[in-house]
Amino acid sequence: MKTDIYDRWWIEEKENEDSMEKQHHHFWNKLISYIDKENWEDNYVLDFGCNQGAFLRHLYLKKNFLRVSE
């Protein structure tokens, strides 16, 4: 039985999720650089993404925000 790329992605989910996180840091930093806001301490962030919450953890390290709404 032939397994396509999509099926392999979900079979090996954890490894691929971790790999994706490492590969996306450059893009996440670029995205964060487009946000015109210096002080995030009193702000909320709405999470509507995928992965394991890696972007939010990365964002929090760069811009310390008050709270995440899921």
Backbone atoms as SQL, in Angstrom:
CREATE TABLE atoms (id INTEGER PRIMARY KEY, chain TEXT, resi INTEGER, resn TEXT, atom TEXT, x REAL, y REAL, z REAL);
INSERT INTO atoms VALUES
  (1, 'A', 1, 'MET', 'N', 0.845, -1.195, 0.000),
  (2, 'A', 1, 'MET', 'CA', 0.000, 0.000, 0.000),
  (3, 'A', 1, 'MET', 'C', 0.886, 1.254, 0.000),
  (4, 'A', 2, 'LYS', 'N', 0.639, 2.114, -0.936),
  (5, 'A', 2, 'LYS', 'CA', 1.422, 3.343, -1.061),
  (6, 'A', 2, 'LYS', 'C', 0.878, 4.403, -0.099),
  (7, 'A', 3, 'THR', 'N', 1.770, 5.041, 0.624),
  (8, 'A', 3, 'THR', 'CA', 1.392, 6.109, 1.550),
  (9, 'A', 3, 'THR', 'C', 1.875, 7.429, 0.971),
  (10, 'A', 4, 'ASP', 'N', 0.973, 8.369, 0.824),
  (11, 'A', 4, 'ASP', 'CA', 1.401, 9.656, 0.268),
  (12, 'A', 4, 'ASP', 'C', 1.981, 10.554, 1.358),
  (13, 'A', 5, 'ILE', 'N', 2.491, 11.685, 0.938),
  (14, 'A', 5, 'ILE', 'CA', 3.164, 12.601, 1.864),
  (15, 'A', 5, 'ILE', 'C', 2.238, 13.036, 2.991),
  (16, 'A', 6, 'TYR', 'N', 0.994, 13.326, 2.681),
  (17, 'A', 6, 'TYR', 'CA', 0.057, 13.783, 3.712),
  (18, 'A', 6, 'TYR', 'C', -0.124, 12.725, 4.791),
  (19, 'A', 7, 'ASP', 'N', -0.296, 11.482, 4.392),
  (20, 'A', 7, 'ASP', 'CA', -0.462, 10.404, 5.364),
  (21, 'A', 7, 'ASP', 'C', 0.790, 10.228, 6.211),
  (22, 'A', 8, 'ARG', 'N', 1.944, 10.290, 5.593),
  (23, 'A', 8, 'ARG', 'CA', 3.190, 10.155, 6.362),
  (24, 'A', 8, 'ARG', 'C', 3.322, 11.297, 7.358),
  (25, 'A', 9, 'TRP', 'N', 2.878, 12.484, 6.959),
  (26, 'A', 9, 'TRP', 'CA', 2.953, 13.645, 7.860),
  (27, 'A', 9, 'TRP', 'C', 2.201, 13.366, 9.155),
  (28, 'A', 10, 'TRP', 'N', 1.021, 12.817, 9.060),
  (29, 'A', 10, 'TRP', 'CA', 0.217, 12.579, 10.260),
  (30, 'A', 10, 'TRP', 'C', 0.625, 11.320, 11.002),
  (31, 'A', 11, 'ILE', 'N', 1.208, 10.361, 10.329),
  (32, 'A', 11, 'ILE', 'CA', 1.715, 9.172, 11.009),
  (33, 'A', 11, 'ILE', 'C', 2.917, 9.545, 11.872),
  (34, 'A', 12, 'GLU', 'N', 3.729, 10.421, 11.358),
  (35, 'A', 12, 'GLU', 'CA', 4.933, 10.856, 12.068),
  (36, 'A', 12, 'GLU', 'C', 4.716, 12.257, 12.642),
  (37, 'A', 13, 'GLU', 'N', 3.555, 12.481, 13.178),
  (38, 'A', 13, 'GLU', 'CA', 3.117, 13.826, 13.563),
  (39, 'A', 13, 'GLU', 'C', 4.085, 14.553, 14.489),
  (40, 'A', 14, 'LYS', 'N', 4.450, 13.969, 15.603),
  (41, 'A', 14, 'LYS', 'CA', 5.265, 14.660, 16.596),
  (42, 'A', 14, 'LYS', 'C', 6.608, 15.094, 16.008),
  (43, 'A', 15, 'GLU', 'N', 7.274, 14.193, 15.325),
  (44, 'A', 15, 'GLU', 'CA', 8.570, 14.531, 14.731),
  (45, 'A', 15, 'GLU', 'C', 8.428, 15.644, 13.702),
  (46, 'A', 16, 'ASN', 'N', 7.392, 15.576, 12.908),
  (47, 'A', 16, 'ASN', 'CA', 7.185, 16.597, 11.882),
  (48, 'A', 16, 'ASN', 'C', 6.780, 17.930, 12.480),
  (49, 'A', 17, 'GLU', 'N', 5.984, 17.899, 13.537),
  (50, 'A', 17, 'GLU', 'CA', 5.605, 19.149, 14.196),
  (51, 'A', 17, 'GLU', 'C', 6.845, 19.837, 14.762),
  (52, 'A', 18, 'ASP', 'N', 7.708, 19.079, 15.414),
  (53, 'A', 18, 'ASP', 'CA', 8.937, 19.652, 15.961),
  (54, 'A', 18, 'ASP', 'C', 9.830, 20.194, 14.850),
  (55, 'A', 19, 'SER', 'N', 9.918, 19.460, 13.768),
  (56, 'A', 19, 'SER', 'CA', 10.714, 19.888, 12.621),
  (57, 'A', 19, 'SER', 'C', 10.151, 21.169, 12.018),
  (58, 'A', 20, 'MET', 'N', 8.839, 21.231, 11.891),
  (59, 'A', 20, 'MET', 'CA', 8.194, 22.406, 11.326),
  (60, 'A', 20, 'MET', 'C', 8.478, 23.634, 12.190),
  (61, 'A', 21, 'GLU', 'N', 8.438, 23.457, 13.493),
  (62, 'A', 21, 'GLU', 'CA', 8.706, 24.573, 14.397),
  (63, 'A', 21, 'GLU', 'C', 10.091, 25.164, 14.128),
  (64, 'A', 22, 'LYS', 'N', 11.091, 24.341, 14.023),
  (65, 'A', 22, 'LYS', 'CA', 12.456, 24.818, 13.773),
  (66, 'A', 22, 'LYS', 'C', 12.568, 25.518, 12.420),
  (67, 'A', 23, 'GLN', 'N', 11.888, 24.981, 11.430),
  (68, 'A', 23, 'GLN', 'CA', 11.966, 25.545, 10.085),
  (69, 'A', 23, 'GLN', 'C', 11.242, 26.880, 9.962),
  (70, 'A', 24, 'HIS', 'N', 10.299, 27.160, 10.823),
  (71, 'A', 24, 'HIS', 'CA', 9.462, 28.346, 10.678),
  (72, 'A', 24, 'HIS', 'C', 9.946, 29.565, 11.460),
  (73, 'A', 25, 'HIS', 'N', 10.950, 29.427, 12.300),
  (74, 'A', 25, 'HIS', 'CA', 11.398, 30.564, 13.113),
  (75, 'A', 25, 'HIS', 'C', 11.702, 31.795, 12.266),
  (76, 'A', 26, 'HIS', 'N', 12.358, 31.624, 11.147),
  (77, 'A', 26, 'HIS', 'CA', 12.688, 32.763, 10.279),
  (78, 'A', 26, 'HIS', 'C', 11.413, 33.484, 9.825),
  (79, 'A', 27, 'PHE', 'N', 10.419, 32.727, 9.413),
  (80, 'A', 27, 'PHE', 'CA', 9.167, 33.320, 8.933),
  (81, 'A', 27, 'PHE', 'C', 8.395, 33.973, 10.073),
  (82, 'A', 28, 'TRP', 'N', 8.415, 33.343, 11.234),
  (83, 'A', 28, 'TRP', 'CA', 7.730, 33.922, 12.388),
  (84, 'A', 28, 'TRP', 'C', 8.361, 35.255, 12.770),
  (85, 'A', 29, 'ASN', 'N', 9.681, 35.329, 12.763),
  (86, 'A', 29, 'ASN', 'CA', 10.357, 36.588, 13.083),
  (87, 'A', 29, 'ASN', 'C', 9.997, 37.675, 12.078),
  (88, 'A', 30, 'LYS', 'N', 9.902, 37.303, 10.818),
  (89, 'A', 30, 'LYS', 'CA', 9.514, 38.274, 9.785),
  (90, 'A', 30, 'LYS', 'C', 8.099, 38.771, 10.043),
  (91, 'A', 31, 'LEU', 'N', 7.190, 37.872, 10.344),
  (92, 'A', 31, 'LEU', 'CA', 5.809, 38.245, 10.646),
  (93, 'A', 31, 'LEU', 'C', 5.754, 39.183, 11.848),
  (94, 'A', 32, 'ILE', 'N', 6.456, 38.863, 12.894),
  (95, 'A', 32, 'ILE', 'CA', 6.478, 39.695, 14.099),
  (96, 'A', 32, 'ILE', 'C', 7.022, 41.084, 13.779),
  (97, 'A', 33, 'SER', 'N', 7.987, 41.171, 12.884),
  (98, 'A', 33, 'SER', 'CA', 8.575, 42.470, 12.539),
  (99, 'A', 33, 'SER', 'C', 7.574, 43.393, 11.843),
  (100, 'A', 34, 'TYR', 'N', 6.531, 42.840, 11.242),
  (101, 'A', 34, 'TYR', 'CA', 5.514, 43.653, 10.568),
  (102, 'A', 34, 'TYR', 'C', 4.482, 44.231, 11.531),
  (103, 'A', 35, 'ILE', 'N', 4.451, 43.765, 12.739),
  (104, 'A', 35, 'ILE', 'CA', 3.464, 44.240, 13.709),
  (105, 'A', 35, 'ILE', 'C', 3.974, 45.539, 14.311),
  (106, 'A', 36, 'ASP', 'N', 3.235, 46.607, 14.088),
  (107, 'A', 36, 'ASP', 'CA', 3.651, 47.940, 14.517),
  (108, 'A', 36, 'ASP', 'C', 3.173, 48.197, 15.945),
  (109, 'A', 37, 'LYS', 'N', 3.854, 47.610, 16.871),
  (110, 'A', 37, 'LYS', 'CA', 3.487, 47.785, 18.275),
  (111, 'A', 37, 'LYS', 'C', 4.731, 47.527, 19.118),
  (112, 'A', 38, 'GLU', 'N', 5.090, 48.461, 19.956),
  (113, 'A', 38, 'GLU', 'CA', 6.267, 48.291, 20.802),
  (114, 'A', 38, 'GLU', 'C', 5.934, 47.602, 22.121),
  (115, 'A', 39, 'ASN', 'N', 4.875, 48.056, 22.774),
  (116, 'A', 39, 'ASN', 'CA', 4.543, 47.540, 24.097),
  (117, 'A', 39, 'ASN', 'C', 3.360, 46.589, 24.012),
  (118, 'A', 40, 'TRP', 'N', 3.571, 45.350, 24.351),
  (119, 'A', 40, 'TRP', 'CA', 2.523, 44.322, 24.271),
  (120, 'A', 40, 'TRP', 'C', 2.001, 43.914, 25.646),
  (121, 'A', 41, 'GLU', 'N', 2.559, 44.445, 26.715),
  (122, 'A', 41, 'GLU', 'CA', 2.277, 43.944, 28.060),
  (123, 'A', 41, 'GLU', 'C', 0.807, 43.987, 28.448),
  (124, 'A', 42, 'ASP', 'N', 0.029, 44.909, 27.922),
  (125, 'A', 42, 'ASP', 'CA', -1.388, 45.026, 28.273),
  (126, 'A', 42, 'ASP', 'C', -2.301, 44.483, 27.182),
  (127, 'A', 43, 'ASN', 'N', -1.795, 43.650, 26.324),
  (128, 'A', 43, 'ASN', 'CA', -2.558, 43.175, 25.171),
  (129, 'A', 43, 'ASN', 'C', -2.810, 41.678, 25.206),
  (130, 'A', 44, 'TYR', 'N', -3.843, 41.292, 24.489),
  (131, 'A', 44, 'TYR', 'CA', -4.214, 39.892, 24.328),
  (132, 'A', 44, 'TYR', 'C', -3.816, 39.431, 22.930),
  (133, 'A', 45, 'VAL', 'N', -3.575, 38.144, 22.798),
  (134, 'A', 45, 'VAL', 'CA', -3.284, 37.548, 21.498),
  (135, 'A', 45, 'VAL', 'C', -4.286, 36.429, 21.270),
  (136, 'A', 46, 'LEU', 'N', -4.961, 36.472, 20.140),
  (137, 'A', 46, 'LEU', 'CA', -5.913, 35.424, 19.771),
  (138, 'A', 46, 'LEU', 'C', -5.179, 34.361, 18.963),
  (139, 'A', 47, 'ASP', 'N', -5.217, 33.132, 19.446),
  (140, 'A', 47, 'ASP', 'CA', -4.557, 32.019, 18.755),
  (141, 'A', 47, 'ASP', 'C', -5.575, 31.282, 17.909),
  (142, 'A', 48, 'PHE', 'N', -5.398, 31.322, 16.596),
  (143, 'A', 48, 'PHE', 'CA', -6.283, 30.569, 15.706),
  (144, 'A', 48, 'PHE', 'C', -5.452, 29.706, 14.761),
  (145, 'A', 49, 'GLY', 'N', -4.248, 29.398, 15.178),
  (146, 'A', 49, 'GLY', 'CA', -3.328, 28.669, 14.316),
  (147, 'A', 49, 'GLY', 'C', -3.301, 27.177, 14.566),
  (148, 'A', 50, 'CYS', 'N', -2.253, 26.593, 14.053),
  (149, 'A', 50, 'CYS', 'CA', -2.065, 25.154, 14.192),
  (150, 'A', 50, 'CYS', 'C', -0.706, 24.906, 14.843),
  (151, 'A', 51, 'ASN', 'N', -0.218, 23.711, 14.762),
  (152, 'A', 51, 'ASN', 'CA', 1.024, 23.268, 15.364),
  (153, 'A', 51, 'ASN', 'C', 0.777, 23.043, 16.843),
  (154, 'A', 52, 'GLN', 'N', 1.774, 23.183, 17.654),
  (155, 'A', 52, 'GLN', 'CA', 1.705, 22.863, 19.078),
  (156, 'A', 52, 'GLN', 'C', 1.762, 24.118, 19.940),
  (157, 'A', 53, 'GLY', 'N', 1.327, 25.228, 19.404),
  (158, 'A', 53, 'GLY', 'CA', 1.434, 26.482, 20.130),
  (159, 'A', 53, 'GLY', 'C', 2.825, 27.081, 20.050),
  (160, 'A', 54, 'ALA', 'N', 3.621, 26.584, 19.131),
  (161, 'A', 54, 'ALA', 'CA', 5.014, 27.013, 19.030),
  (162, 'A', 54, 'ALA', 'C', 5.138, 28.482, 18.648),
  (163, 'A', 55, 'PHE', 'N', 4.290, 28.948, 17.736),
  (164, 'A', 55, 'PHE', 'CA', 4.370, 30.357, 17.354),
  (165, 'A', 55, 'PHE', 'C', 4.069, 31.252, 18.553),
  (166, 'A', 56, 'LEU', 'N', 3.074, 30.889, 19.356),
  (167, 'A', 56, 'LEU', 'CA', 2.753, 31.706, 20.527),
  (168, 'A', 56, 'LEU', 'C', 3.897, 31.730, 21.528),
  (169, 'A', 57, 'ARG', 'N', 4.534, 30.607, 21.748),
  (170, 'A', 57, 'ARG', 'CA', 5.686, 30.587, 22.656),
  (171, 'A', 57, 'ARG', 'C', 6.801, 31.473, 22.107),
  (172, 'A', 58, 'HIS', 'N', 7.031, 31.377, 20.820),
  (173, 'A', 58, 'HIS', 'CA', 8.062, 32.197, 20.173),
  (174, 'A', 58, 'HIS', 'C', 7.702, 33.683, 20.276),
  (175, 'A', 59, 'LEU', 'N', 6.460, 34.005, 19.995),
  (176, 'A', 59, 'LEU', 'CA', 5.997, 35.389, 20.087),
  (177, 'A', 59, 'LEU', 'C', 6.143, 35.925, 21.504),
  (178, 'A', 60, 'TYR', 'N', 5.793, 35.113, 22.487),
  (179, 'A', 60, 'TYR', 'CA', 5.877, 35.552, 23.882),
  (180, 'A', 60, 'TYR', 'C', 7.322, 35.850, 24.285),
  (181, 'A', 61, 'LEU', 'N', 8.258, 35.087, 23.767),
  (182, 'A', 61, 'LEU', 'CA', 9.665, 35.361, 24.059),
  (183, 'A', 61, 'LEU', 'C', 10.117, 36.679, 23.447),
  (184, 'A', 62, 'LYS', 'N', 9.535, 37.045, 22.312),
  (185, 'A', 62, 'LYS', 'CA', 9.896, 38.289, 21.625),
  (186, 'A', 62, 'LYS', 'C', 9.114, 39.489, 22.162),
  (187, 'A', 63, 'LYS', 'N', 7.828, 39.289, 22.412),
  (188, 'A', 63, 'LYS', 'CA', 6.925, 40.365, 22.829),
  (189, 'A', 63, 'LYS', 'C', 6.079, 39.847, 23.986),
  (190, 'A', 64, 'ASN', 'N', 6.418, 40.222, 25.167),
  (191, 'A', 64, 'ASN', 'CA', 5.735, 39.729, 26.353),
  (192, 'A', 64, 'ASN', 'C', 4.322, 40.309, 26.423),
  (193, 'A', 65, 'PHE', 'N', 3.322, 39.510, 26.103),
  (194, 'A', 65, 'PHE', 'CA', 1.939, 39.981, 26.114),
  (195, 'A', 65, 'PHE', 'C', 1.216, 39.465, 27.350),
  (196, 'A', 66, 'LEU', 'N', 0.061, 40.042, 27.631),
  (197, 'A', 66, 'LEU', 'CA', -0.678, 39.765, 28.857),
  (198, 'A', 66, 'LEU', 'C', -1.305, 38.383, 28.876),
  (199, 'A', 67, 'ARG', 'N', -1.965, 38.001, 27.787),
  (200, 'A', 67, 'ARG', 'CA', -2.782, 36.795, 27.824),
  (201, 'A', 67, 'ARG', 'C', -3.047, 36.277, 26.409),
  (202, 'A', 68, 'VAL', 'N', -3.314, 34.979, 26.334),
  (203, 'A', 68, 'VAL', 'CA', -3.680, 34.348, 25.066),
  (204, 'A', 68, 'VAL', 'C', -5.125, 33.897, 25.144),
  (205, 'A', 69, 'SER', 'N', -5.904, 34.198, 24.112),
  (206, 'A', 69, 'SER', 'CA', -7.276, 33.701, 24.005),
  (207, 'A', 69, 'SER', 'C', -7.294, 32.641, 22.925),
  (208, 'A', 70, 'GLU', 'N', -7.823, 31.468, 23.270),
  (209, 'A', 70, 'GLU', 'CA', -7.870, 30.373, 22.288),
  (210, 'A', 70, 'GLU', 'C', -9.260, 30.177, 21.763);
